[in-house]
Amino acid sequence: MGQRLCFALDLVDDAALIAEYEARHAPGAVWPAVTAYIRARGFLDMEIWRTGDRMVMIAEVAADFPRPAPEPPENTDWEALMWRFQKALPHAAQGEKWLPMTRIFSLGEQ
């Protein structure tokens, strides 16, 4: 059984860049080597949600996440391309992108 993880990242606040970023994430648009690498690392499912320039990634991951997997050159190229659209959160370390979020509430635990 896996677990759910959430991550946050911002986009450059530019409508044209945001539209292009979304188009590059449309069904079938992400490079196959990138999605294969994501799956190889132990992601079972992943969604990215956006409001304004803020994004939240919700990921279901395998119990043994993160799995070791060789990173294909396409993934490095994809990540470099995505920096054109993405903007690190103010509290991120240098070069750090998607920051893990801490769950602070669960309705099921109330």
ZIUR-V620185 format. One record per backbone hydrogen bond with DSSP energy under -1.0 kcal/mol. CO is the residue of the C=O (numbers start at 1). NH is the residue of the N-H. Records with the same first field share a line. If there is no record, write none. Layout:
CO: NH, NH
//
This chain:
3: 61
5: 59
6: 101
7: 57
8: 99
9: 55
10: 87
12: 14
14: 18
15: 19
16: 20
17: 21
18: 22
19: 23
20: 24
22: 25
23: 26
26: 29
31: 35
32: 36
33: 37
34: 38
35: 39
36: 40
37: 41
38: 43
39: 42
41: 67
42: 62
45: 60
47: 58
49: 56
51: 54
53: 11
54: 51
55: 9
56: 49
57: 7
58: 47
59: 5
60: 44, 45
61: 3
62: 65
72: 75, 76
73: 77
74: 78
75: 79
76: 80
77: 81
78: 82
79: 83
81: 84
82: 85, 86
85: 12
87: 10
89: 92
93: 96
99: 8
106: 109
107: 110
//
